[in-house]
Amino acid sequence: MSFSIDDVTRRLNTRLKMRHLVLLLQIRQHGSLTRVAEHMATSQPAVTNALAEMESMFGAPLFDRTPRGMTPTALGNVVLARAQAMLHDLDHLARDIEAVVAGHATRVHVGVIPFVSGRTLAAAIRLTQSRLPQRVTMTIHEGTSDALLPQLRDHTLDIVIGRASSAVDVSQLRFEVLHQQKPRLIASRRLAARLARGKLDWEKLVELDWILGAPHTPIREQISDLFLHAGVAPPVPIVESYTSRLIGEMISTNENAVSIVPADIAEELVHFAGVAIVPYTLDWTLPPVAMFTRAGVLRDVDATFGQSLRELYQEAEKARG
């Protein structure tokens, strides 16, 4: 079997079909040709023959046959990753067609980490809509960077607004830093006024009712470090959440509740939840907010959204001086 690039490309162009990709993913999921045949309502010989046909296209086995079932080979893992991305692209094509038929230009899937300014995100969506000849359907997916970036690679998402850090795998991606968030302590207005009359005292702060994000996330770890650097064990929270509205409601109705959030989120909570910012000077090394896209040529709609987001963050930075 020839392994030249030209030969492999020719075989794929002339013989590969979408049903082959679906079958590969089914084999990975079920680990058994018998179960795949049952799931796809076909015969096992038909599945076996289809797999043999695919392996002949690629010139090597895609799965190892083991007593525990079918497991992907190194080549199989590469092909499966591409197959997943191609099928996601096909699904997005179908959704784009649906959007165009409905009078929209296309659909954009944006992954967003916790504590990205909702005001800025909404403004970016509005600005993008105004710059395109047809309406765009924007679908927002929330999650952590380590959960969202793999979805960007496999084409589930088009853009991710995440955090740029050394822990993030940026292979096959490009990114641009948008904003460095600073920490702010927030509390009810009455508690904030009382705290502001004294100096920053971590031993007293730890005794309050804390609302923090989930463990092992960048912001939670940064807040823990603030306490540890002051020689105080981090607080045990009464609530773990990154939901801004819940945080605002908990703090505005609990005279003993506090949280540390990024400054832009704190400002939003002041406006819609009636909380107050305690004027302490805090610092952390939280990784900056960044925009991630796949390497390669961007669609016009993705580039337009990215430009809108970039301009809004630049304007906000200028306003802060």
C-alpha positions in Angstrom: 0.0 0.0 0.0 1.4 3.4 -1.0 2.0 6.0 1.7 2.8 9.0 -0.6 0.8 12.1 0.2 -0.5 12.3 -3.4 -1.8 8.7 -3.3 -3.5 9.1 0.1 -5.1 12.3 -1.0 -6.3 10.7 -4.2 -7.8 7.7 -2.3 -9.6 10.0 0.2 -10.9 12.3 -2.5 -12.4 9.5 -4.6 -13.4 7.0 -1.9 -14.1 8.6 1.4 -17.7 9.3 2.3 -19.3 10.9 5.3 -20.8 7.6 6.4 -17.2 6.4 6.8 -16.6 9.1 9.4 -19.8 8.4 11.2 -18.8 4.7 11.4 -15.4 5.5 12.8 -16.9 7.6 15.6 -19.4 4.8 16.3 -16.6 2.3 16.6 -14.8 4.5 19.1 -17.9 5.0 21.1 -19.1 1.4 21.3 -15.7 -0.4 21.0 -17.3 -3.4 19.3 -18.3 -4.0 15.7 -21.2 -6.1 16.9 -22.6 -3.2 19.0 -22.0 -0.8 16.1 -23.9 -3.0 13.7 -26.8 -3.2 16.2 -26.8 0.5 16.7 -26.7 1.3 13.0 -29.2 -1.4 12.1 -26.9 -3.2 9.8 -25.0 -6.5 9.7 -21.6 -7.0 11.3 -20.0 -8.2 8.0 -21.1 -4.9 6.5 -19.4 -2.9 9.3 -16.3 -5.1 9.1 -16.1 -4.5 5.3 -16.6 -0.8 5.7 -13.8 -0.6 8.3 -11.5 -2.6 6.1 -12.2 -0.2 3.2 -11.3 2.8 5.4 -8.1 1.2 6.6 -7.1 0.5 3.0 -7.7 4.2 2.2 -5.4 5.3 5.0 -2.9 2.5 4.4 -2.7 1.3 8.0 -5.0 -0.1 10.8 -7.2 2.5 12.5 -8.1 0.3 15.4 -6.4 -2.4 17.4 -8.5 -5.5 18.1 -8.0 -6.4 21.8 -9.9 -8.7 24.3 -11.4 -5.5 25.7 -12.6 -4.3 22.4 -11.6 -2.0 19.6 -9.2 0.8 20.6 -7.8 3.5 18.2 -4.3 3.3 17.0 -2.1 6.4 16.8 -3.2 6.9 13.2 -6.8 6.2 14.3 -6.7 8.9 16.9 -5.5 11.4 14.3 -8.3 10.4 11.8 -10.9 10.4 14.6 -10.0 14.0 15.6 -10.4 15.1 12.0 -13.6 13.1 11.5 -15.1 14.8 14.6 -14.1 18.2 13.3 -15.5 17.5 9.8 -18.8 16.3 11.1 -19.1 19.3 13.4 -18.4 21.5 10.3 -21.2 19.6 8.5 -23.5 20.3 11.4 -22.6 23.9 11.4 -23.2 24.0 7.6 -26.7 22.7 8.2 -27.3 25.3 10.9 -25.9 28.1 8.6 -28.4 27.0 5.9 -31.2 27.1 8.5 -30.1 30.6 9.6 -29.9 31.9 6.0 -33.3 30.5 5.2 -34.6 32.3 8.3 -33.1 35.5 7.1 -29.9 35.4 9.1 -26.4 35.5 7.6 -25.0 32.6 9.6 -24.5 31.2 13.1 -21.5 31.8 15.4 -20.7 29.6 18.4 -18.8 31.5 21.0 -17.3 29.9 24.1 -17.1 32.2 27.2 -15.4 31.7 30.5 -17.0 32.8 33.8 -16.6 36.5 34.7 -16.4 37.9 31.2 -18.2 41.2 31.2 -21.8 40.6 30.1 -22.1 44.3 29.2 -19.0 44.1 26.9 -20.2 40.8 25.3 -23.6 42.2 24.6 -22.1 45.3 23.1 -19.9 43.2 20.9 -22.8 41.2 19.6 -24.8 44.4 18.9 -21.8 45.9 17.1 -21.3 42.8 15.0 -24.9 42.7 14.0 -24.8 46.4 12.9 -21.7 45.7 10.7 -23.1 42.8 8.7 -25.7 43.0 5.9 -27.8 40.2 7.5 -28.6 39.2 11.0 -26.3 36.7 12.7 -27.4 34.0 15.2 -24.9 34.1 18.1 -24.9 31.0 20.3 -23.1 31.5 23.7 -21.5 28.4 25.4 -20.2 28.9 29.0 -17.4 26.9 30.6 -13.8 27.0 31.7 -10.9 27.5 29.3 -9.8 23.9 29.6 -13.3 22.7 28.6 -13.9 25.2 25.8 -10.6 25.1 23.9 -10.9 21.4 22.9 -14.3 22.3 21.5 -12.7 25.1 19.5 -10.2 22.6 18.1 -12.8 20.1 17.1 -14.9 22.8 15.4 -17.8 22.7 17.9 -17.0 26.4 18.7 -15.9 29.2 16.4 -14.4 31.5 19.0 -13.4 31.2 22.6 -13.1 34.1 25.1 -10.8 32.5 27.7 -7.7 33.0 29.8 -4.2 33.0 28.3 -1.9 31.1 30.6 1.0 28.7 30.5 -1.4 25.9 31.4 -3.4 26.4 28.2 -2.5 24.3 25.2 -2.5 26.8 22.2 -1.4 24.3 19.6 -3.4 24.7 16.3 -4.8 27.9 17.8 -4.1 31.6 17.6 -4.9 34.0 20.4 -4.9 37.7 21.3 -4.9 39.2 24.8 -7.9 41.5 25.3 -7.9 42.6 28.9 -6.1 42.2 32.2 -8.7 42.0 35.0 -7.9 43.5 38.4 -9.5 42.2 41.7 -12.2 44.0 43.7 -13.7 43.1 47.1 -17.5 43.5 47.0 -20.0 43.6 49.9 -23.4 45.0 50.8 -23.3 48.8 51.0 -23.5 48.8 54.8 -20.7 46.2 55.2 -18.6 47.9 52.5 -18.8 51.2 54.4 -17.8 49.5 57.7 -14.9 47.7 56.1 -13.7 50.9 54.3 -13.2 52.6 57.7 -10.5 50.2 58.6 -7.3 48.8 57.1 -7.2 45.6 55.0 -7.2 42.8 57.6 -7.3 39.3 56.1 -7.8 37.6 59.5 -11.1 39.6 59.9 -12.1 39.1 56.3 -11.8 35.3 56.5 -14.5 35.3 59.2 -17.1 36.7 56.8 -19.5 34.7 54.6 -17.6 34.2 51.3 -19.0 33.5 47.9 -16.3 32.0 45.7 -16.0 30.3 42.3 -15.5 26.5 41.9 -12.3 24.9 43.3 -9.3 24.5 41.0 -10.3 27.4 38.7 -7.9 30.4 38.1 -9.9 33.0 40.1 -10.5 30.7 43.0 -6.8 29.9 43.2 -5.8 33.5 43.0 -8.1 34.4 45.9 -6.7 31.6 47.9 -3.2 32.9 47.2 -4.2 36.4 48.5 -5.0 34.8 51.9 -2.0 32.5 51.9 0.4 35.3 51.1 -1.1 37.2 54.2 -0.5 34.1 56.3 -4.2 33.3 56.6 -5.9 30.0 55.6 -8.4 30.6 52.7 -12.0 30.8 53.7 -14.5 28.0 53.3 -17.3 29.6 51.1 -21.0 29.4 51.9 -21.7 29.4 48.2 -19.6 28.3 45.2 -20.7 30.0 42.0 -19.6 32.1 39.1 -23.1 33.3 38.3 -23.0 37.1 38.6 -26.7 37.5 39.4 -26.6 34.9 42.2 -23.5 36.5 43.7 -25.1 40.0 43.6 -28.3 38.7 45.1 -26.5 36.8 47.9 -24.3 39.8 48.8 -27.1 42.4 48.6 -29.3 40.3 51.0 -26.6 39.1 53.4 -24.9 41.8 55.6 -22.0 39.4 56.2 -21.3 38.2 52.7 -18.4 39.2 50.5 -16.6 38.1 47.4 -13.6 39.1 45.3 -14.4 39.5 41.6 -12.8 41.2 38.6 -13.2 44.9 38.5 -15.4 45.0 35.4 -17.7 42.4 37.0 -17.8 44.4 40.2 -18.9 47.5 38.4 -21.7 45.6 36.7 -22.8 44.2 40.1 -22.8 47.7 41.6 -25.3 48.8 38.9 -27.7 45.9 38.7 -27.4 44.3 42.2 -26.8 47.3 44.4 -23.6 46.0 46.0 -20.6 48.2 46.8 -16.9 48.0 46.1 -14.6 48.1 49.2 -11.8 50.5 48.3 -8.9 48.1 49.2 -5.9 47.8 47.0 -5.7 44.2 45.9 -3.4 42.5 43.4 -3.2 39.1 41.7 -1.6 37.4 38.8 -4.8 36.2 37.1 -4.1 35.2 33.5 -5.6 37.9 31.1 -8.8 37.5 29.1 -7.9 36.5 25.5 -9.7 35.7 22.3 -8.9 32.3 20.8 -9.6 31.2 17.2 -8.4 28.3 15.1 -5.3 28.9 13.0 -6.2 29.6 9.4 -8.5 31.9 7.5 -11.4 33.3 9.6 -14.9 33.6 8.3 -16.0 37.2 7.8 -18.5 36.9 10.6 -15.9 35.6 13.1 -13.5 38.3 12.1 -16.2 41.0 12.5 -17.1 39.7 16.0 -13.4 39.6 16.9 -12.8 43.1 15.7 -15.9 44.4 17.6 -14.7 42.8 20.8 -11.2 44.1 20.3 -12.4 47.7 19.8 -14.7 47.6 22.9 -11.9 46.4 25.2 -9.5 49.0 23.7 -12.1 51.8 24.3 -12.6 50.5 27.9 -8.9 50.6 28.6 -8.6 54.2 27.3 -11.6 55.2 29.5 -9.8 53.9 32.5 -6.8 56.0 31.7 
